[in-house]
Amino acid sequence: MASISDTPEQYKALKKEKILSAINKSSGWLNALGFSWLVPLMKIAAGGNSKEQLSTLRSTLFIPLLGISLFLFLWGGLAPKVETSLGTIPGPAQVFEQAQNLWADHLRTREKAAAFYQRQDQRNTKLIAAGNADKVKHRTFTGKQSYIDQIFTSLGTVALGFVIATIIAVPLGIASGLSKGVNGAISPLIQIFKPVSPLAWLPIVTMIVSALYVDAYDWLPKSMVVSAVTVTLCSLWPTLINTSLGVASIDEDLMNVGKVLRLPTRQIVTKLVLPSSLPLIFTGLRLSLGVGWMVLIAAEMLAQNPGLGKFVWDEFQNGSSQSLAKIMVAVLTIGLIGFMLDRLMHALQQAFTFTSNR
């Protein structure tokens, strides 16, 4: 806190130091979320060393922007020269135009849904007023899903598969890391099933889900379950392997302390094992989520789950002059969402482990 005797220059220097300290504290989160380029900008605005911050900004913002610009330039120049059965490869301008069209289509779909529910409410109100409350019905809008709806369907599907994979992989990994017998039993299974393609799992999963999940809920259709289980089977291995490795690499002295104190197994796991192995567990979770997101698109294509995979397949089958540009929009969307999911997991890793592994 500034004292009465502080000069204006000293007060400004102290204030500047506090601001820069706050920026340094927030830099870890910004880096984890992929906004590291904001840190030098904030420091420059706070009066930091401009030369030093511009050097950092060059590596975190200018060079990546240069790479993106070069990619867009080459894409725009070379794309029109490639002829396909659907016409020439669309350039950035055509892809951006189709992105706008898909957004406009989403807004129109929302307007239709709002109008449907408004008409339904009006009809039900009239029935109640006429004393026919028993005839009141509430139906869900069944119009075609928009592109934005399909994005959220894919996110929900991958989240379901990822959660199931985590519930299976983390306990198995802990057991494998703590027991050589368990590790020896599941290691061959990991080596056998880890390389299996989602295209091989999908027919098996489809038959099993169809046999067991007979009365499907409206909010959880069979196609979504098939896609989610396929994601689970392909994405649980990185978490399982990294959890086992993290638990097995815990300092033996730490485990001996637990034995000396005669801690029950539950407390050994919660107080010693999990805190020490969290960094590797989160590394496995990040890898599993990335694998799951990649697997999801192929699973949705074949399972016909109404997500991004089905959107790509439908546009490919459609074969219109705009289909290729829409597929490119989906490709960019898949990549951007994959990047954001990885950054989200990185931020969670930093929050729970106090590390900044990259």
Number of C-alpha atoms within 10 A of each C-alpha: 6 12 8 7 8 11 11 10 9 13 16 13 13 15 15 16 15 13 17 20 13 11 18 15 11 12 19 19 18 18 18 22 19 17 15 18 19 16 22 24 16 17 21 16 11 16 13 17 11 15 10 12 17 17 12 17 19 15 12 18 16 15 12 12 13 12 11 12 12 12 12 15 13 12 15 17 12 13 14 13 10 10 10 9 10 16 15 15 21 24 19 18 12 18 21 16 14 20 19 12 13 17 14 14 16 18 14 13 18 15 11 14 16 13 13 16 15 12 12 16 15 10 14 19 15 13 16 13 10 9 10 12 13 9 9 14 11 9 8 9 12 8 11 10 17 20 22 15 16 18 21 14 18 25 17 15 26 27 18 19 27 27 15 18 27 23 11 16 26 22 14 20 26 26 19 24 24 19 15 11 11 15 18 11 12 14 12 11 10 15 11 10 13 15 10 12 13 22 13 10 18 22 15 13 20 19 12 12 16 16 9 9 13 9 9 13 9 7 7 10 13 21 20 25 22 29 30 29 25 30 33 29 23 25 30 29 26 23 27 27 22 26 31 26 19 23 26 21 14 17 12 10 9 13 13 11 13 18 13 8 8 11 13 10 11 10 13 17 18 11 13 18 23 19 14 19 21 19 22 21 29 22 20 25 29 22 19 24 28 19 20 27 24 20 24 28 24 22 26 27 19 18 22 19 26 22 27 28 27 21 24 23 17 15 16 15 10 13 13 13 13 17 20 25 25 25 22 21 21 20 14 13 15 19 14 12 14 18 14 14 18 20 20 16 19 24 22 17 23 18 14 12 17 13 13 15 13 8
